[in-house]
Amino acid sequence: MTYNLTAPCHFGLEKTLSFELRRAGGENITASDGRVDFTGDESVIAKANITCSVAERIGIVLASFEAKTFDDIFCRLRGLPIEEYAGRNDKIHIVKGHSLNSALTSIPAIQRTMKKAFVLRMQEKYHIGTLPETGSVLPIHFLLMKNKMTVTLDTSGVGLHKRGYRSRSNAAPIKETLAAGLVDLARVRSGDIVIDPFCGSGTILIEAAMKAANIAPGLNRTFAAAEWSFSDRKVWENAFEEARAAVKKDCGFRAFGYDIDREAVALTRDNAWKAGVDRFITAEQRAIRDFTKPMDKAKIITNPPYAERMGETSEAHEIYRTMGKRFLPRGENELYIITSDPEFESLFGEKAARNRKLYNGMLMCRFYSYC
């Protein structure tokens, strides 16, 4: 069976995600701001969940319709064949959604209406008075924008940024999916050297190592759809087996992380071990003022402190000036820096070859490339 699918991502990473979905077997790929729509069968769903590094989740589009009243929602979902996905013992879980510029604004009321419609449908189709809800959980998301409602069945469960290696993090960590996007934009390859002088919890270094060694980001976690009653377990087993076979065991990649915070360094080492890439990564305590350029050509990819995160503009600006003194002239090295500060280039001391607009959470940033 072919499904209509959708995958949200960080604004600015749509092209990267489109490539990853195509590689997973997705077809009819169309990108819009912060999401990519595509089609595929269960094999594509499994491969996309396991291998996509920048997708936030993979969803099956159940319905898209105009909804100005609660009756619009109830009637449309009451007629939706949800029994094709949910068994008689399964639980429909309406995840908190969003309403933007629409007549209906109460999220709890929308959730109740959706749940009621699905429950009545299942009671009718399975000829039961009360749903046991003891089986698999089917998370359903919704987005109501300008009175158009889109309802999706979440195949991922826990967000795809949860790789399983970062149970703890430092203050203001970069999200795994955004870090993977930066690594992709920097074109990290298996023979590269990557350096992060503000490594924090090691996310950029770990995502770079995983990409270099072709380690699928979802290789060590579970997914909601793999447990559903209508899913083919063999399809998921094959997708995991294919991802394991694709890992590069003789990868020559090396990464070095530095941070002024001793606990951050320890956290980087711990997270790298959990991710299975500790053999590639060396982490040491070192302030940016003590940074020295590498002897060999390297890619410096970093997420330095922002004034918005630190609460002190002057301190952040001094760090950017110090970065310029330590990184420039860059020689053969490539520099990739993400920050929200519009004055970064003048403080750093050199205009970037190009910059790309990205969002770190709700914060609009620029990804500056010096290469």
N, C-alpha and C positions, 0 to 999 in steps of 0.2 A: 504493500500500500504506500502511495506517495502522499506526504503531508505538506501542508503549507506551514513553514517554520519562520521563526524570527529570533534574532539574537541582538540584545542591546550591548553597547560598548561605550567607552569614553569618547566624547566628541573629539574628532581628529584622528581616530584610529579605525575609521570605517574601511579604508583601503586595505589595511593590514588584515582586518577580520574577513573581508571579502576573499582575499587570497587564501586564508586558512580554511574557510568554508568550502571553497572550490577544491582545495587539496583533499578535504574530507569527503568529497563526492557530491557536494551541494550543487544544485542547478537553479537556473532562473534567478540569479543573484542580483538584487537591487539594493543599493545603499542610500540611506537618507541620514539626516543629522542624528548621530548617536544610536543608530541601529542598522542592521542588515537583514533583509528578508530573503528567503530562499526556499527551495523545495527539496525533498529527499525522503527516502524510506527509513526504516528503523536502523539500518546499518549506518546511514548518514548521521542520524541522531546520536548513536553511540560514538562514532568517530569524532564528531564535532565536540561532544562533551569531553572526551578524553584528550583530544589534541589541540583544541583552540586555546591560545594563550591570552587573548585579549577580550574574548566574549565574557559577559557578566552572567549569562545563563542562556539556555536553548529552550525555546518554547514552541509548542504546537498551537497555531492560531485556530481557535475553535469557532469564533464568530467575530464579525465586524459589522456594526449597524448603527443607525441613528437612535439616540436615546434621550428624549427630552422629558420623559416621565418614568416613574417606577413601573407603570404598566408596560411601557415599551421594553424594559429590561426583562420583566417577568415573562411576558408572552414569548419573547424571542428565545430565552433560555429554557423555558418550559418545553419548547418544541425541538430543542437541540438533543441529538441522540448521544447523550453523555454515557449511556450504558455501553457504547462501543469501547469506552476507555475504563469505566469503573465497574468492577464486579459487585455482586449483591452485598458483600461484606466490607467493601472499601469505603474510605472516608473522603468526602469532598471537603477540602480546606480552602476557604476563600481568603487569600492573602490580602493584606491591606493594600489598596491600590491608590490611584490618583485621579482627581477631577480638576480639570483646568479649563477656565473660560466656558463653563457649561451650566445649564439650568439646574442640574442636580449637584449639590455640593456636599451632602452628608455622606461621608465614607461609610460609617457604620450602617446607615440605612440602605445604602447600595449593597453592602455585603449581605445584610439580612435578606434582601430581595433575591439576590443571586442564589443564596443557600436554599431558600424556600423553593425556588423554581427547580433546582437540581434535585432536591429531596423528593418533591412530588413526582418528578419524572421517573426517578429510580423506584419509588414505591409502586408506581403504576406498572412499570416494565417488569419488575421482579415479583409483583403480586405479594408484597409484604406491607405490614402496617408500620413497623418501626425498623429503621436501618440499624444493623448491628454496629457498623463502623469499627470493626475489629481487624480489618485487613489492611491493605496498603493505603498510604495517604497520597492523595492527588492534589498538589498545590495549584490553585487557579489564581492568576493575576488579572487585573483589569486596568485599563487606562481610558478615562473619559475625557476627550479633548474636543472642544468646540461642538459638544453634543454628539460626537461620534465615539462609540464605545468599542473597544477591542478587548476580547477575552482570550487569554492564552493559558494553556496547560503547561506548567513548568516541569520539564523533564530532568532538570539538574538537581532540584532540591536545594541544598545549601549552595549559595552563590559560587560560581566557578573561580572566583579569586581565592577561595579557600582551598589551597593546594594540600594542606595538612602539615606543612613544616613550620608555620609561624603561630604557635600557641601563645607566645608573648611577643611584644614589640615595644619599641621606645616611643617617646612622644612624637606625634605628628608623622607616623610612618607613611611611606608611599604605598599605595595599593598594588598588589601583585600584578593585576592586569595592566595597570598603567606602566609599571616597571617593565613588563614584558613588551609593551608597545615602544618604550624608549629604546630598548635593546634591539628591537626589530628595525626601528628608524635609523639606528646606528650601524645596521648591517653587520652584527656580530657573527663571526664564523668560527669554525672549530679550531683554527690555528691562531686565533687572536689572543692578545693580552688586554684585559680590561681592568681599569683602576677606578675605584670610587673613594675619593678622599673625605666624604661625609657618609660613611657606609651605614650608620644607624643600626638597624636590625639585619642588614645584609641583603635586602630584597633585590636590589638591582644586580648585585653580584650573583645571587642565586639564580635569578631568572636568566642572566647571561650564560651561566654555566649550563643550565638546563637546555637552553637553545643550542649552544655549541655542541653539546653531547646528544642532541636530539631526544631528550627525555621529555615525554609528553607530560604536560602539567597536571593532568588528571589521572596519572598512572597509579597513584597511591591513595585514591579516595573512592567513595561510592556515589551513586547517582540514583535519584528517585525513580526514574523510569525503568531501571534495571530490575526493580522489585515489583513492578506492576503485574497484575494477573494476565494482561493481554500481551505482555512483552515476551520475546523469544530470548531466553537466557543464553542460548548458543551464539546469537548475534553479538551480544555484549562480551562474551568470553572470547570470541574471535577478534573483536576490536581491541581488547586488552592484550591479547597475544601478539597481534600485529604491532601494537605500539611498543611492547617489550622487545620485540625482534629488531625494531628500528633504532634502538639505542646504540650510539657509537662508543664502543668500549675502548678504542685506542685513540681517543680524542686528545689533542695536544694543547687544549685551551688552558690558560692560566689567568687567575684573577687575584687582585690585591685590594684589600679594604683598609681604610684608616679612619679613625674617629678620635676626637679629644676625650670622649667618655669611655672609661674602662669597661663599664657595664655593657655599653653598646657593642664593643669589640667581642666580649664574651657571648653576647646574644647572637652576633653574626656567626661565630664559630658553631654555636649550638644549633642554630637554624640550618646552617649549611650541612651539618651532620644529619639532621632530620630529613633534609631533602635528598640526601645521598650524593651530594656534590662537594663534600668537604675536602676531597683529594685535589680539587682544582683551586681552592680558595685559601689565601693566607690573610689573616686579619691582625692588625697591630694598632696599639694606641699611639696616635700622633696628631698634633694640631696642624691646621692648614698652614700656619706660618713656618712649620718645619718640613713641609712637603718638598720633595726633590723630584725632578723629572726623571723618568725611567731611562735606562741605557738603551733598551730596545723599543722599537715602535709600539705604541699602545693606544688604546681608545679609552679616554677618560670620560666616564658617564656618571653624572652626579646630580643630586637633588639637594642643593645647599639650603641652609636656613633661610626662610622668608621673614620679612618684617611682620607679616600678618600672623605667622606662627610664633615668632619670638616675642612680639609685642614691643620691639625696640628697633626702629628704623635705622638709627645711627649705627647700632651694633651690626646689623645685617650689611649695611653699606661698607663698613670697614672690612668685613669678611670678603666682599666682592672685590675690593681693592687689593687685598692680600692675595686672592686667587689670581688676579691679573699678574701680580709680581712673581708668583710661583709657577704659573702655567706658561707665561709668555716670555720670549718667543716660543711657539709651540713646536717648531722644527717639523719632524715627520708625524708627530702625534696628532690624533684627532680628538677634539673636545666636543662634548655634548652636555649641555647644562639646561635644566628646567627651573624656572623661577617665575614668580608673579610680579616681580619688580620691573616697571617700565624703564627705569634708569640703569638697568644692569649693564648694558653694553658700554655706556659712558664710564661707569664706575670700574668695570673690568679692564677697559683700556683698548678694546678692539671691537669693531663691528663684526657680527657673525656673517658667515657666507649666506646663511638663510635661517629663518626661524619659522616655527609652526605653532599655531594656536592649539593648545590642549587644556583640558580641565583636570585639576587635581582636586577631586571632590567637587565642591561648588565654586572653587577658586579658579578664575581664568589665568592661565599661565602661558609662557612662551618657551618653546624648546629650541634653544640656540645651538646651531651646528657650526663648528669651526673645522672644516676639513677640505 
